[in-house]
Amino acid sequence: MRLTVKDVAALLNVSEKTIYRWAGKGEIPSYRLKEQYRFSKPEILEWAAAKRLPVADEVANPAEDERGPLPSFADALEAGGVFYRVAGSDKSSALKSVVDMLRLPDDMDRGFLHKVLLAREALGSTGIGDGIAIPHARNPIVLDVERPGITLCFLEKPIDFDAIDGKPVNVLFTIISPTVRTHLHLLSRLAFVMHDAGFKDAILREASRDEILNLARQAESRVGGGGA
């Protein structure tokens, strides 16, 4: 989904001049098409999460024909699971471990999904800084699953992920969703909760699963609740 400068300014609650400045300096993910800037919505939401920037709450309710209730971030995280001491000595082995942890249907081709994630990393790291990465395909991962999930994996040891701040990564969030709408909604919620100091601290110190889920619910309640 390509956004204009005006779209991104509204999404991030900043001026269009600020977006032009960030894009000109390469500080925000952007593309030049016929001398105009265009932006990928998933990439902007991930970038906002990395920068701990709040995003407009209406992003959680996109005006699309497909309607219905949207999951809360905490519910999706509970569905996807929180895993500790996940093995991995480099990007490839860490992502394989993450894919193995995903709660997917038995007939899902995990090997293909692993290759898709590696191909995305070849285009540019999904490490967003502070030891955190959001591995994903170039387009949102939409799979035939009954319910969306966010899988949180804490690696056994930090690895080089070519992150934007140069720090090794040991925290990985992976979103699996049945629709693009839900994927973008959960990315927006991730941006919201990562803006919460308590939740971010719990992630960085690898708090218990229950504490992380409780803090996620608390953070989410302060930005307007869960689904729509």
Secondary structure, DSSP 8 states (H G I E B T S, - for coil): -EE-HHHHHHHHTS-HHHHHHHHHTT-S--EEETTEEEEEHHHHHHHHHHHT----GGGGS---S--S----HHHHHHHH-EEEEE--SSHHHHHHHHHHHS---TT--HHHHHHHHHHHHHHS--EEETTEE----SS--B-S-SS-EEEEEEEEEEE----TT---EEEEEEEEBSSHHHHHHHHHHHHHHHTSHHHHHHHHTT--HHHHHHHHHHHHHTTT-S--
